[in-house]
Amino acid sequence: MCTQFYKKSVVLTLFLLIFSISAVYAQRAPSIGVFFEASGTGVTPADINNITNKIITELNSWGTLNASQGADKGEYTIRGALSIQSGNFIASAVTVNASSGQQLNEYQERGRTLNDISITSFCSSAVDKVPLPNYLLGTWRSIVNMPDGPVVCIIEFGTGRRAAVERYDTWEHKRNNALRYEGYGAGSYTYIGYANRQITVNAKQVRIDAVFSVSLALEETLPEQTNVNTGSLAIIFNSDKTSFEVVNGSLLCGRNHDGPSVYPAAVIGFSQFVKIR
């Protein structure tokens, strides 16, 4: 009887583990149809094709959804109208859940010419309430190799914007002494998966995949790291979303008070992460 119960417990545990792993990795990009029509006079068919193609190209470049032309081509639909008012082009639209007919949001952008309309801003508003995949879900590890050993961060980004910090080492070097503290804690995060765009990093143009922010309350760390609040961290994923790099900053974890002979930077931080669960 006990043996059978043990076997069932093992099977159930394995099933739940596989299910949780699948839930993280089997994220699906939703589909969205884009349909525009002219409103009023002055708008040409070429204008309609132009803005439709711009929106589809922008949305597909994010890698988080599949956009195509047509009012009945997706799980969600962008129903738009292009007009000219007081010499300005105005693109207005609503995003609709195709299955329920529910209107998710309403928005517009304008410009002196069609090219002056911010397609990125328009598309960001269009998908604001569309459930895009969150490739940050899961448990990630970052290691900074210091002269006296590795400094480690293990953090889980969960559903509901919950962050659980399994380990958050902090490190300092002062007066020829290196000290390391193995911290832990919890907090929250935000993830913007449609922030696929080019930014300038160290005078170079870099195309990023997403932006995230974290707010962590930590224990057993250096005093300056008991609260980690870092925003607008731009990240680049590898092709299969199993590692990412923060390209415009880091999660700070230590300080070097004794110059570059110990470590070539005044501060250290976690910026390269690998998915471990």
N, C-alpha and C positions, 0 to 999 in steps of 0.2 A: 504494500500500500504506500509506504513512504517512498519507495523507489519510483513508483508511478508518479507520485506527486512531484518528486524532484525532477523527473524527466519533463513533465508538463511545464514546470516552472522554468526550466532551461529553454524549452521551445518557445514559451511565451516571451521570455526575456530577449531571445534572439529575434523574434518577430518584431517586437517593439523597437529594437535597435535598428534593424533593417528598415523598418518603416520610417523612423526618424531620419536616418541617413538619406533615404529616398526622397523624403519631403524637402530636404535641403538641396539635393543635387538635381531633382527632376522639376525644376522650375520652368514654366513654359511662358514664352513671350506671347502676350495677347495679340489678336489681329484687330486692325482698325481700318475702316474705309473712309476715304476722303471725297466729299462731293461738294462742289461749288457751283453757284449760278450767279448771273448778273442781276443786280438790283438797280433799277433806274436806267438812265441813258449814259452813254459815253464809255461803257465797259465793253470791250471786244472779246470774241471767243479766244483770241490769242492771250489776252489778259487772264482769262479763266484758266486756260491750260498752263500758263506760266506759274500762277500762284499755286495751283494744284500740284504741279510737279515739284515745286520748291518745298512744299510741306511734306510730300511723300519722301523726297530725298532726305530731308532733315530727320524725319522720324525714323527711317530705316537706318540712318547712320548711327543711331544710338545703340543698336544691338539689343534693345530690350522689348521691342515689339515689331510686328510685321504690318506695314502699311501698304495699301493699294488703292487704286482709283475706283470709286463707285459707292453708291449709297447703301448697297446690300452686300458688301464684300467682307465684313468683319463682325466680330463680337461687339465692337463699338463703332460708332459712326460720327465723323466730324461733318456736320451739315452747315455749310458756309455760304455767305453772300458777299459779293464784291460790289462796291458802289463808289461813286465819285461825288463828294460833297464839298462845296467851297474850295474847289481846286485840289482837294486831297483824296487819295485812295483810302478807302476804309474796308478792311476785311473783318467781318463779324461772323461769329459761328456759335454753335452749341455742340456739345458732345453728348451723345445719346447711347444708352445701353440698348443694343439691338434686340435682345431677347425680351426685355421688359418694357421698352419704350421710355424708360425713365431718363429725364434730362439731368445730366450730371452737373454741368456748369455752362455759363455763358460768358463770352469774352470778345474783345476786338483789339485790333491794332491799326494804326493809320500812318500814312507817309505822304510826302509831296509827290513822290513817284512810287510805282509798284516796288522798285528795288529798295526804297527807303523803309518799307514795312519790315519790322524785325520778325523774321520767320522763327528764329530761336525762341523769342519771347512768346510768340503766338502758339507754337507747339508745346511749350512748357505749360501754358495755361490750358491747352486742349487736353492734356493727359494728367492734369493735376489730381483727378479723382479716379483715374484708371489704375487698377492694381498691377503695377509693373513688377517684374521679378527683382528680388533683392539678393544680389550675388554676395553680399557681405554676411548672410546668414551662415552660422557654423562657428567652429572654434579655431582660432588662429594663433600661431606662435611666431614670435620675433626674437632673435638672438643677436646681441651686440658683443662681439668678442673683445674683451679688455685684456691688458697685460697680465692681470691676476685672475683671469677666468671669465666665463660668459655671464652676461646680464640678460635675464630672460623675462619675456612677457607672454602670458597665455590668457587670452580673452575670448569669451563667447559672445557673439552678437546674435541675440535671439529674436523671436517674434515679439510684437508689441513694443519695439524699440528698447528692449531690455538688454543690458550689458552685464555679464557676470565675469569678474576678474579672478581667475584661478591663481594667477601669479603675476606680480608686477614688481620686479627687482628695481631698487634704486641704488645708486652708487655715487660715491664722492671720493676724491683724492685730495688730501690736505696734509701739508707738512710731512710728506713722504709716507703717509699712511693711507691705504685704500680701505674703504668701508662699504659693505654691501648689506642691504636689508631686503628680505623677501616679503614683499607686501601682497595684499589681496584686497578685494572689495567688490563694489557693484556700482551700477549707474545706469545711464541711458545713452542713446545715440540716435542720430538721424542719418538717413541715407537718401541721396538724390541720384537715382540711376539714370536720369535723362540729362545729366550735365555733361554729355559728351561734346567737348569743344576744345579749341586750342587756347592755351594760356601761355604766358611768358614766364619761364623759369630760368634764372641766371642768364638772361639776355637771349634765350633760345625759345623757339616755339615748340610746345609739347601738346599733343592731343591726349586728353585725359578721358577716362571712362565714367567716372562718377565723383561725387563729392560727399564727404561725411563729416559729422561732428560728434564729439564725445563729451560727456560730463560724468566724471568718476569720483566717488568718495572712497578713499583708500586708507588702509590701516597698516601699521608696521612699516612705514616708509620714511624717507627723509621728510622733514616738515614742509618743505616747499612742494612736495608731490602728494600731500594728503588729499588735495583736490586738484584733479586734472580736468581743465575745461578748455578744450581746443576745438576751434571751428574752421569750417571751409578747408578741410584737408582734401586735396586733389589726388586721386589715385589712378593707377594704371594696372589692370589685371593682365595676367598671362592668358593664352588662348583658351584654356579649359577652366579658367576661374579658380585655380587652386593656389595661386599666389598673387599678391599685389604689392605695389610700392607706392608709398606716399612721396610725391615729387616736389611738394612745396612746403615741407615742414616735417614734424614728427611728434610722437607722444614723448615728451621730455621725461627722462628718468635719471639724470645725474649731472654732476658738475665736477670739472677739473680745476682745482685752485692753484696748481703748480706748473702750468705751462705746457707747451707742446712736446716736451721731452717725455711726458707720461702718456699723453694722448693728443692727437693733433687738433683738438677742438676744445673750446671752453665748456661746452655742454654736450651731452649725448642724449639720443632719443631713439625710440623704436620707429623705423620707417619701412622695413621690408618684412612682410608677413607671409607665412606658409600655412595653408589649411591642414589641420591635423585630425579634425573630426567634423 
